[in-house]
Every structure is written in structure tokens, then in C-alpha cells.
Amino acid sequence: MLNQQGHAVGLDIGTSRVRCVIGEAAEDGKMNVVGIGQAESKGLRSGIVTTAKAVVESISKAIEEAERVSGIEIQAATVNLSGEHLQGESKSGVVAVAGAGREISDDDVERAIESASAMQLPAGWEIVDRLPQEFIIDGQDGITEPIGMRGSRLEALVHVVSSPSAASQNIIKAVNNAGLEIEQMILEPLAASTGTLTDDDTEYGCALVNMGSEITSMMIFGRGAVQHTAVFPFGGMQFTKDIATGLRVSISDAEKIKRRTGCVAGFLLSDDERNEAIEITPVGRSETRELSKEILCDILQPRAVELLQYIAQEVAGSGQQISSGVILTGGTSSIRGMVEVAEQVFDAPTRVGYPREDLLGGLLDGLHSPEWSVAVGLALTSLRSGAGSGSGSGRSAGRKVAEWFENFRGKFK
């Protein structure tokens, strides 16, 4: 079901926040944001539903706020798919071209992708996405649109992502119970890339790292397609727990300290800042005490280096070139110093991935934050594939790839 007047809706169900973006097509090819809403997320752990009723309530609150801002009642949304058990693998499959005159047809492409996706899965697992990387016709590689070309042998290189079935089924049920249908489910890092990356990023190679509360997901792009996927069971909550343990404060106080004054790069602090006092209230005490920003940084910096090193090892092990560098997005990426530390750890250009304002119009207040990358990317995907109004000058990151697999997503699910 489409929303009234073709409105696009992105619903980002995260472990710490649920975010909703409502958009509509603009004449200049952009998406006009007409409504945004968010709510504290409850009932999720590492992207997995643990308390269904709490998840439904969180989703409902975010939707109601977005509806109130926009004045629009929504019926359906494009939703993120995440979870620490997501696995990506690049596969290949070969078929003989069956068409008259050896001209490659839709059917040939479908068969080639099906051949590449034929794999044994553990019990209770399912393939959640098939992302074509390139096609090879009679040994000629690097082809992205083979339909209509001639040849006798078609090979498809496909990035296949699988996940436990229950993960998506429980999210679908929660969204339905909140009164919404699901247009489609998009892999979380893929959604983040749609709103933040440029065509050059995906063509020349980059690593998009989406740093959430309890999960960090990564996609490596190259030659305009997804080349590698990885999910790490850590995120911003690690920093919060370190502060809580190190300073003897509650988790909620630790989260506030992290957001207000957290810094993971000591070399960014001026001499005055090092000695600047932070007032804290230890758990079970009524009196406050003071500590310096330098001590807080000493707690956070080793953790940042450790977590980023895990990700850098995965990038190195993938064998992929990331000439365009590393793009950090998600709420945790906005901690001060994260980009500077990542640049040293990855030894590559690094930046924060914000929702691209050249793709957006309308209500942009509050959206210029990496926390909104996934929700904006989901809404953009909804607009292009659901409302069918994605033509225009504003091209998204990986748009070429996105258009390609969006055409086939319905056929292969």
C-alpha cells in the first residue's frame, strides 16, 4: 500500500531511538521533508526484539510525532533491517543465454542471480538481500546492465546477505501492530549509504561505518556496488558503560556525560580544556564531585582505538581498496574526536556522513546529524521505489546500484 499522495516514509528502528521521516517528491528532484518524529527505543537489544509490546509503543510514538508535524496520516513505511547476525558473502553464478539470437533478457539475468544465490543456509536462516555487483558476458567483465546485449554465457557476481528469519519477522510484526504496513526492508548500512554517499564514493571505493548504540555495521563499496558487509556487536553503549564503571555513575548519567563532554582524542583538548572540571554525582551519593575532562578522555580514547581497530582489520581482510576513505555515520560517530582517531587507525581519509542536503528540501532543522542518516536513506529509497518519483537531478550515493537492484528486489525476495 502506498501512502496518501505518494508520500515516502522511512522508519529507522534502532536500539536507542526510533526515528521516522516523511517526505514527498519535489520538482527539482529532491525530497522535501514534511515530517520527522523520534522516540526513545525500548524492547530491543542489538537490533533484536526482546519485548514486543515495548517496541510497538516506541514505533507508535515516533510515527505519531511525524504525523503531527506533517499533518499526514501514513499507512506504510520502508524499514531498516539490522542485527548482529547479518552475514554477507560475494558469490557467482553462470547460465547459458537462452534468448532468441543470444540476446540477454530479464529472465537470463534472473536465472544468473538465482544461480549465484544458491547456497546452503543454517536452519532458521533466510536470504534477506541479493545485491548484483557486476555481470560477465563471454568473459567480458565490468558490465552493469546486460539486458539487450548479446552473448552465450552470462555470469553474475552477487553480494548475498543472510540473517536469522526470526529477526525480520519480529520487526515486521511490531510495525504491523503499530498500524503500519511495510513497503520493503532495507539493510541498515545500505540505507545509510543512500542518504550520505556520493557516486564517486561508491565508484572509487569507500567503507561506510554505521555506528549505532549496540551494533556497528559496515559496507564496503567499490565499482559502484556493495563488495563487502560486516556487523560488529559493539557501539556507543561501550563508551557509556566505560564512563559508568570508571566514574561510578549511573548509565543514564554516563550517557549524558558522553553526549555533552565526551571526547575520544586527547590531542584535541586545549590546556584549558584538560583541566576543565566536570561535575558528577556517583551512584548512591547525594554530594557531587569534580573531575577533569582529561580523565574522561583517558577513559574513552583506548576504547575508541580498540573498536576502530576491529573494523580496520575487517577492511584490510576484505582486500578492497577504499580510495574515497571511511565515512562514519550513526549517532556514535558524532562523539568528538572519533573522525580524527579513525583517520589514524584506518590510515585513510575519514569524514562524518551527514544526510546530503543537496538531496533534501523542506524541514531540515535537526536532520543535519549522522543519527538521521538511516531514516533519511529509508525515506529516499521509499520515494524512488515506492512513489516512483525519484527522477530528477538529485542523484543519491550508489544511485546506479540502487536503481539496479531495486528493479529486481521484488522478484528475488
C-alpha positions as CSV (number, residue, x, y, z in Angstrom):
1,M,0.0,0.0,0.0
2,L,1.3,3.5,-0.9
3,N,0.7,6.4,1.4
4,Q,-1.6,9.2,0.5
5,Q,-0.5,11.3,-2.4
6,G,2.6,9.2,-2.8
7,H,4.3,10.3,0.4
8,A,7.5,8.4,1.3
9,V,8.2,7.2,4.8
10,G,11.4,6.0,6.3
11,L,11.2,4.2,9.7
12,D,14.6,3.6,11.5
13,I,14.1,1.2,14.4
14,G,17.3,1.5,16.4
15,T,18.3,0.1,19.8
16,S,18.4,3.5,21.4
17,R,15.9,5.6,19.3
18,V,13.2,5.1,16.7
19,R,13.2,7.8,14.0
20,C,10.6,8.5,11.3
21,V,11.0,10.7,8.3
22,I,8.1,11.6,5.9
23,G,9.0,13.0,2.5
24,E,7.4,14.0,-0.8
25,A,8.8,14.5,-4.3
26,A,9.9,18.0,-5.2
27,E,10.0,19.4,-8.7
28,D,13.8,19.8,-8.6
29,G,14.3,16.1,-8.0
30,K,14.9,16.5,-4.3
31,M,12.9,15.0,-1.5
32,N,11.0,17.6,0.6
33,V,10.9,16.5,4.2
34,V,7.4,17.3,5.6
35,G,7.5,15.4,8.9
36,I,10.0,14.0,11.4
37,G,9.5,12.2,14.7
38,Q,11.5,10.3,17.2
39,A,11.1,8.4,20.4
40,E,13.2,6.5,22.9
41,S,13.5,2.9,21.8
42,K,12.6,0.2,24.2
43,G,12.3,-3.6,23.9
44,L,15.3,-4.1,21.5
45,R,18.7,-5.5,22.2
46,S,21.4,-5.4,19.4
47,G,18.6,-4.9,16.8
48,I,16.6,-7.9,18.0
49,V,13.1,-7.6,19.5
50,T,13.2,-8.7,23.2
51,T,9.9,-7.2,24.3
52,A,7.3,-6.9,21.5
53,K,4.9,-4.6,23.3
54,A,7.6,-2.0,24.2
55,V,8.8,-1.9,20.6
56,V,5.3,-1.3,19.3
57,E,4.9,1.6,21.7
58,S,8.2,3.2,20.7
59,I,7.3,2.9,17.0
60,S,3.9,4.4,17.6
61,K,5.3,7.4,19.4
62,A,7.8,8.2,16.6
63,I,5.1,7.8,13.9
64,E,2.6,10.0,15.8
65,E,5.1,12.8,16.2
66,A,6.0,12.7,12.5
67,E,2.2,12.6,11.6
68,R,1.5,15.6,13.8
69,V,4.3,17.6,12.3
70,S,3.3,16.8,8.7
71,G,-0.5,16.7,9.1
72,I,-0.4,13.4,7.2
73,E,-1.7,10.0,8.2
74,I,0.6,7.3,7.0
75,Q,-0.2,3.7,6.1
76,A,3.1,2.2,5.1
77,A,6.9,2.7,5.7
78,T,10.3,1.5,4.4
79,V,12.0,-0.1,7.4
80,N,15.6,-0.8,8.3
81,L,16.9,-4.4,8.7
82,S,19.7,-4.8,11.2
83,G,21.0,-7.2,13.8
84,E,24.4,-8.6,14.8
85,H,23.9,-11.9,12.9
86,L,23.7,-10.4,9.4
87,Q,26.2,-12.0,7.1
88,G,27.3,-11.0,3.7
89,E,29.1,-13.2,1.1
90,S,30.0,-12.5,-2.5
91,K,29.0,-15.3,-4.9
92,S,29.0,-16.0,-8.6
93,G,26.6,-18.0,-10.9
94,V,26.7,-18.8,-14.6
95,V,23.9,-19.6,-17.0
96,A,23.6,-20.2,-20.8
97,V,21.8,-17.4,-22.6
98,A,18.5,-18.8,-23.8
99,G,17.0,-15.9,-25.7
100,A,16.5,-15.7,-29.4
101,G,19.6,-14.5,-31.2
102,R,21.5,-14.9,-27.9
103,E,20.2,-11.6,-26.7
104,I,20.2,-11.3,-22.9
105,S,16.8,-11.0,-21.4
106,D,15.3,-10.2,-17.9
107,D,14.8,-13.9,-17.5
108,D,18.5,-14.7,-18.2
109,V,19.6,-12.1,-15.6
110,E,17.2,-13.5,-13.0
111,R,18.5,-17.1,-13.6
112,A,22.1,-15.9,-13.3
113,I,21.3,-14.1,-10.0
114,E,19.4,-17.2,-8.7
115,S,22.4,-19.4,-9.6
116,A,24.8,-17.1,-7.7
117,S,22.4,-17.1,-4.7
118,A,22.0,-20.9,-4.5
119,M,23.6,-21.6,-1.1
120,Q,23.1,-23.8,1.9
121,L,21.8,-21.9,4.9
122,P,21.6,-22.9,8.5
123,A,18.2,-23.9,9.8
124,G,16.1,-20.9,10.5
125,W,18.1,-18.5,8.3
126,E,17.0,-16.7,5.1
127,I,18.5,-14.6,2.3
128,V,17.4,-11.0,3.0
129,D,19.0,-9.3,0.1
130,R,20.8,-10.0,-3.2
131,L,22.9,-7.1,-4.4
132,P,24.3,-7.5,-8.0
133,Q,27.9,-6.4,-8.3
134,E,28.6,-6.9,-12.0
135,F,27.9,-9.2,-14.9
136,I,30.4,-11.0,-17.2
137,I,29.3,-11.9,-20.8
138,D,31.5,-14.4,-22.6
139,G,34.5,-13.4,-20.4
140,Q,33.9,-9.6,-20.7
141,D,33.6,-8.2,-17.2
142,G,32.5,-5.0,-15.6
143,I,29.1,-4.9,-17.2
144,T,26.3,-3.4,-15.0
145,E,23.4,-3.5,-17.4
146,P,23.5,-6.7,-19.5
147,I,19.9,-6.8,-20.7
148,G,19.8,-6.4,-24.5
149,M,23.4,-7.3,-25.0
150,R,24.4,-10.4,-27.0
151,G,26.4,-13.4,-25.7
152,S,26.1,-17.1,-25.0
153,R,27.4,-17.2,-21.4
154,L,26.2,-14.9,-18.6
155,E,27.9,-14.8,-15.2
156,A,26.5,-12.8,-12.3
157,L,28.6,-11.6,-9.3
158,V,26.2,-11.0,-6.4
159,H,26.6,-10.0,-2.8
160,V,24.2,-12.2,-0.8
161,V,23.2,-11.2,2.7
162,S,21.5,-13.6,5.0
163,S,20.0,-13.4,8.5
164,P,18.0,-15.5,11.0
165,S,14.4,-15.4,9.8
166,A,13.0,-14.5,13.3
167,A,14.9,-11.2,13.3
168,S,12.9,-9.7,10.4
169,Q,9.7,-11.5,11.3
170,N,9.5,-9.9,14.8
171,I,10.2,-6.4,13.4
172,I,7.5,-6.9,10.7
173,K,5.0,-8.0,13.4
174,A,5.9,-5.0,15.6
175,V,5.5,-2.5,12.7
176,N,2.2,-4.1,11.7
177,N,1.0,-4.0,15.3
178,A,1.8,-0.2,15.4
179,G,-0.7,0.2,12.5
180,L,1.7,0.3,9.5
181,E,2.4,-1.9,6.5
182,I,6.0,-2.5,5.4
183,E,6.8,-1.4,1.8
184,Q,10.2,-3.0,2.0
185,M,13.0,-3.8,4.4
186,I,16.4,-2.3,3.6
187,L,19.7,-3.3,5.1
188,E,20.7,-0.6,7.6
189,P,24.1,0.3,6.2
190,L,22.7,0.3,2.7
191,A,20.0,2.8,3.8
192,A,22.7,4.9,5.5
193,S,24.7,5.0,2.3
194,T,21.7,6.1,0.2
195,G,21.5,9.4,2.1
196,T,25.2,10.1,2.7
197,L,27.5,8.8,-0.1
198,T,28.2,10.3,-3.5
199,D,28.6,8.3,-6.8
200,D,32.3,8.9,-6.6
201,D,32.4,7.3,-3.1
202,T,30.8,4.1,-4.3
203,E,32.7,4.0,-7.6
204,Y,36.2,4.5,-6.4
205,G,35.8,2.6,-3.1
206,C,34.9,3.5,0.4
207,A,33.9,2.0,3.7
208,L,30.7,3.2,5.2
209,V,30.6,2.5,9.0
210,N,27.3,3.0,10.7
211,M,27.9,3.2,14.4
212,G,24.8,2.6,16.5
213,S,24.1,2.1,20.2
214,E,24.8,-1.6,20.4
215,I,25.7,-2.6,16.8
216,T,28.1,-1.2,14.2
217,S,27.5,-2.2,10.6
218,M,29.9,-1.7,7.7
219,M,29.6,-1.9,4.0
220,I,32.5,-1.5,1.6
221,F,31.6,-0.2,-1.8
222,G,33.6,-0.3,-5.0
223,R,33.0,-0.1,-8.8
224,G,29.5,1.2,-7.9
225,A,28.4,-1.8,-5.9
226,V,28.5,-3.4,-2.5
227,Q,31.6,-5.5,-2.2
228,H,31.7,-6.5,1.5
229,T,29.4,-6.5,4.5
230,A,30.2,-6.9,8.2
231,V,28.4,-6.4,11.5
232,F,30.2,-5.9,14.9
233,P,28.5,-6.5,18.2
234,F,29.5,-3.1,19.7
235,G,28.6,0.5,19.5
236,G,28.1,3.7,21.6
237,M,26.9,1.8,24.6
238,Q,30.5,0.5,25.2
239,F,31.6,4.1,25.8
240,T,28.6,4.7,28.1
241,K,29.4,1.6,30.2
242,D,33.1,2.6,30.4
243,I,32.1,6.0,31.8
244,A,29.6,4.4,34.3
245,T,32.2,2.0,35.5
246,G,35.2,4.4,35.6
247,L,33.3,7.3,37.3
248,R,30.9,5.2,39.4
249,V,27.8,6.9,37.9
250,S,24.5,5.6,36.6
251,I,24.1,4.5,33.0
252,S,21.7,7.4,32.3
253,D,24.2,9.9,33.8
254,A,27.1,8.3,31.8
255,E,25.1,8.7,28.6
256,K,24.6,12.4,29.3
257,I,28.3,12.9,30.1
258,K,29.3,11.1,26.9
259,R,27.0,13.3,24.8
260,R,27.8,16.6,26.4
261,T,31.5,16.4,27.1
262,G,32.8,13.1,25.7
263,C,36.0,13.2,23.6
264,V,38.0,10.2,22.4
265,A,41.1,12.2,21.2
266,G,43.2,13.7,23.9
267,F,45.3,15.6,21.4
268,L,42.2,17.8,20.5
269,L,41.9,19.1,24.0
270,S,43.5,22.5,24.7
271,D,45.4,23.0,28.0
272,D,42.4,24.8,29.5
273,E,40.1,22.0,28.5
274,R,42.2,19.4,30.0
275,N,41.8,21.0,33.4
276,E,38.2,22.0,32.9
277,A,36.0,20.4,35.6
278,I,33.0,18.1,35.0
279,E,30.6,17.8,37.9
280,I,29.3,14.2,38.6
281,T,27.1,12.5,41.1
282,P,28.3,9.0,42.0
283,V,25.7,6.3,42.3
284,G,24.1,6.2,45.8
285,R,25.6,9.5,46.8
286,S,23.9,12.9,47.2
287,E,27.0,15.0,47.1
288,T,28.7,15.8,43.8
289,R,32.4,15.6,42.9
290,E,34.5,17.1,40.1
291,L,36.9,15.5,37.7
292,S,38.8,16.9,34.7
293,K,37.9,16.5,31.1
294,E,41.3,14.9,30.6
295,I,40.4,12.0,32.9
296,L,37.2,11.4,30.9
297,C,39.2,11.4,27.7
298,D,41.6,8.9,29.2
299,I,38.7,6.5,29.8
300,L,37.2,6.9,26.3
301,Q,40.2,7.1,24.0
302,P,41.5,3.5,24.4
303,R,38.0,2.1,23.8
304,A,37.7,4.1,20.6
305,V,41.1,2.9,19.3
306,E,40.2,-0.7,20.2
307,L,36.8,-0.7,18.4
308,L,38.0,1.1,15.3
309,Q,41.0,-1.3,15.1
310,Y,38.5,-4.2,14.9
311,I,36.8,-2.5,12.0
312,A,40.1,-1.6,10.3
313,Q,41.1,-5.3,10.4
314,E,37.9,-6.3,8.7
315,V,38.6,-3.7,6.0
316,A,42.1,-4.9,5.5
317,G,41.0,-8.6,5.4
318,S,38.4,-7.8,2.7
319,G,41.1,-7.0,0.2
320,Q,39.0,-4.0,-1.0
321,Q,40.5,-0.6,-1.9
322,I,38.9,2.4,-0.2
323,S,40.3,5.3,-2.2
324,S,37.5,7.6,-1.1
325,G,38.2,6.7,2.5
326,V,36.0,5.9,5.5
327,I,32.6,7.5,6.2
328,L,31.4,7.3,9.8
329,T,27.7,7.7,10.4
330,G,25.2,6.8,13.1
331,G,24.9,8.5,16.5
332,T,28.2,7.3,17.9
333,S,30.1,8.9,15.1
334,S,29.3,12.3,16.4
335,I,31.4,11.8,19.6
336,R,34.2,14.4,19.5
337,G,37.4,13.1,18.1
338,M,36.0,9.9,16.5
339,V,36.9,11.0,13.0
340,E,40.4,12.1,14.0
341,V,41.1,8.8,15.7
342,A,39.6,6.8,12.9
343,E,41.8,8.6,10.4
344,Q,44.9,7.5,12.2
345,V,43.6,3.9,12.8
346,F,42.5,3.4,9.2
347,D,45.3,5.5,7.7
348,A,42.7,6.7,5.2
349,P,40.7,9.9,4.7
350,T,37.8,9.9,7.1
351,R,34.7,12.1,7.5
352,V,31.3,12.1,9.2
353,G,28.4,11.0,6.9
354,Y,25.6,13.5,7.2
355,P,22.3,13.3,5.3
356,R,23.1,15.0,2.0
357,E,21.4,18.4,1.9
358,D,21.7,18.5,-1.9
359,L,19.1,15.7,-2.0
360,L,16.7,17.3,0.5
361,G,14.4,20.2,1.0
362,G,11.7,21.2,3.4
363,L,12.0,20.6,7.2
364,L,15.8,20.2,7.6
365,D,16.1,21.5,11.1
366,G,17.5,18.8,13.3
367,L,18.3,16.5,10.4
368,H,21.9,17.6,9.9
369,S,23.2,14.9,12.2
370,P,24.6,11.4,11.4
371,E,21.9,10.0,13.7
372,W,19.4,10.6,10.9
373,S,21.3,9.1,8.0
374,V,19.4,5.8,8.1
375,A,15.9,7.3,8.4
376,V,16.6,9.8,5.6
377,G,18.1,7.0,3.4
378,L,15.0,4.8,4.0
379,A,12.7,7.7,3.0
380,L,14.7,8.4,-0.1
381,T,14.5,4.7,-1.0
382,S,10.8,4.7,-0.4
383,L,10.3,7.8,-2.6
384,R,12.3,6.3,-5.5
385,S,11.0,2.8,-5.5
386,G,7.5,3.2,-3.9
387,A,6.3,6.6,-5.0
388,G,8.1,6.3,-8.3
389,S,9.1,9.9,-8.3
390,G,12.8,9.6,-8.0
391,S,13.7,11.0,-11.3
392,G,15.4,14.3,-11.4
393,S,18.8,15.9,-10.9
394,G,19.4,14.8,-7.3
395,R,21.3,11.5,-7.5
396,S,22.0,9.5,-4.4
397,A,25.1,7.7,-3.5
398,G,25.2,4.4,-5.2
399,R,22.1,5.5,-7.1
400,K,23.2,3.5,-10.1
401,V,23.4,0.4,-8.0
402,A,20.3,1.2,-6.0
403,E,18.2,1.6,-9.2
404,W,19.6,-1.7,-10.5
405,F,18.7,-3.9,-7.6
406,E,15.5,-2.1,-6.7
407,N,14.2,-3.2,-10.1
408,F,14.8,-6.8,-9.1
409,R,14.2,-6.7,-5.3
410,G,10.6,-7.7,-5.6
411,K,11.4,-10.7,-7.9
412,F,14.1,-12.2,-5.7
413,K,12.7,-11.9,-2.2
